[in-house]
Amino acid sequence: MRRTAIVASLLATGCGGKAFKPLVAGDAAPRYQVTTLAGDTVVLGEAPGALLVNIWATWCIPCREEFPELEAIDRDYRARGVRVLAVSVDQGGDRDVRDFATMQGSTFAIGRDPTGDIQRRYQTIGVPETFLIDARGMLRWRKVGALRSGAPDARTAIEAMLR
């Protein structure tokens, strides 16, 4: 019983003593800066235009499976002002992430955060997680788990934001 109380306390307050409060639609997107593999700097919460931000890792099977859907969303919505940014939380160098992106034929922006800072700021519970941030820096939608090919959830959220 004591172990359950300790685990519940850690989940409620976080390991650092700070309260865990998942972001929800309507929250301001936390400011976060990342450099992409192409060398560009993207600032979440301040970026011009809308962003679909995916937090992932190369070792995560569902993350790997959703890459074609991220590519399709980027292709289908880029002209309408929505960009995809995938932030890898892999530790180590860029090589594994770059090799995976190349193998997938990814054309959207990919950043790296081996420190997991984005996970702390965005209060994630794992990978993958996806956030839709509008041009004003507001969180419009959040998805815990993989985006499935052909599933309407991300596209429905994007269409609602663009109306």
C-alpha positions in Angstrom: 0.0 0.0 0.0 2.8 2.4 0.9 4.5 1.8 -2.5 1.2 2.7 -4.3 1.0 6.0 -2.3 4.6 6.9 -3.2 4.1 6.2 -6.9 0.9 8.2 -7.0 2.7 11.1 -5.3 5.5 11.0 -7.8 3.0 11.0 -10.7 1.1 13.9 -9.2 4.2 16.0 -8.4 6.7 14.8 -10.9 10.1 13.5 -9.9 11.4 17.1 -9.4 8.6 18.1 -7.1 6.9 20.2 -9.8 3.3 19.4 -10.5 2.6 17.4 -13.7 -0.1 19.2 -15.7 -0.6 17.9 -19.2 -1.1 20.5 -21.8 -4.6 20.7 -23.3 -6.2 22.5 -26.2 -6.4 26.2 -25.5 -3.1 26.4 -23.5 -0.3 28.6 -24.8 2.4 26.5 -26.4 5.5 26.5 -24.2 8.4 28.3 -25.9 10.9 25.9 -27.1 13.8 26.3 -29.6 15.3 23.5 -31.6 17.8 23.3 -34.5 16.8 21.0 -37.3 19.1 18.6 -39.1 19.2 21.1 -42.0 20.6 23.7 -39.6 17.4 25.9 -39.3 16.2 27.2 -36.0 12.5 26.7 -35.1 10.9 28.3 -32.1 7.7 26.7 -30.9 5.2 29.1 -29.4 6.6 31.9 -31.7 7.0 30.2 -35.1 5.3 31.9 -38.0 2.5 29.8 -39.2 1.1 26.6 -37.7 3.1 23.6 -36.7 2.3 20.0 -36.2 5.0 19.0 -33.7 5.7 15.3 -33.3 8.0 14.1 -30.4 9.5 10.7 -31.3 12.5 8.4 -31.2 14.2 6.0 -33.7 13.9 3.1 -31.3 10.1 3.6 -30.9 8.2 1.2 -33.3 4.9 3.3 -33.3 7.0 6.4 -34.1 8.6 4.6 -37.1 5.2 3.5 -38.3 3.7 7.0 -38.2 6.4 8.7 -40.4 4.6 8.1 -43.7 1.5 9.8 -42.2 3.6 12.8 -41.0 5.1 13.0 -44.5 1.6 12.9 -46.1 0.3 15.6 -43.7 3.3 17.8 -44.5 2.7 17.3 -48.2 -1.1 18.0 -48.0 -1.0 21.0 -45.7 2.3 22.8 -46.3 0.8 25.1 -49.0 -2.0 26.0 -46.5 0.5 27.2 -43.9 0.9 24.1 -41.7 4.4 22.7 -41.3 5.4 19.4 -39.7 8.3 19.4 -37.2 9.4 16.0 -35.8 11.7 16.3 -32.7 13.7 13.2 -31.9 14.6 12.6 -28.3 17.3 10.0 -29.3 20.5 10.3 -27.3 23.8 10.4 -29.0 24.7 12.1 -32.3 22.6 13.1 -35.4 23.7 10.1 -37.5 21.0 7.5 -36.5 18.2 10.2 -36.8 19.6 11.5 -40.1 19.9 7.9 -41.5 16.4 7.0 -40.4 14.9 10.2 -42.0 16.8 9.5 -45.2 15.6 6.0 -45.3 12.0 7.2 -44.9 12.4 9.9 -47.6 11.3 12.5 -45.1 11.1 16.1 -46.4 9.7 17.8 -43.3 11.8 19.4 -40.7 13.5 17.1 -38.1 15.1 18.4 -34.9 16.9 16.7 -32.1 16.6 17.0 -28.4 18.8 14.4 -26.7 18.2 16.2 -23.3 14.5 15.6 -23.4 13.8 19.3 -22.7 10.8 19.3 -25.1 9.3 16.4 -23.1 9.6 18.4 -19.9 8.2 21.6 -21.4 5.3 19.9 -23.1 4.6 17.5 -20.2 4.7 14.3 -22.3 4.2 10.9 -21.0 6.2 9.1 -23.7 6.7 8.8 -27.4 5.2 9.4 -29.8 3.1 12.5 -28.9 1.9 15.1 -31.4 0.8 18.7 -30.8 -0.9 21.1 -33.2 0.1 24.7 -32.5 -1.7 27.5 -34.4 0.0 30.7 -35.8 -0.8 32.6 -32.6 1.2 30.0 -30.5 -1.9 28.3 -29.0 -2.2 24.6 -28.6 -5.1 23.4 -30.7 -4.9 19.6 -30.4 -2.8 16.9 -28.7 -2.4 13.2 -29.5 -0.8 10.7 -27.2 0.3 7.7 -29.3 0.9 7.2 -33.0 -0.9 8.9 -35.8 -2.4 6.1 -38.0 -2.3 6.3 -41.7 -5.8 7.3 -43.0 -7.1 8.1 -39.4 -8.9 11.4 -39.5 -7.8 12.7 -36.1 -4.9 15.0 -37.0 -6.4 16.1 -40.3 -9.7 16.9 -38.6 -7.9 19.1 -36.1 -5.9 20.8 -38.8 -9.0 21.5 -40.9 -10.9 22.9 -37.9 -7.9 25.2 -37.1 -7.8 26.4 -40.7 -11.5 27.3 -40.9 
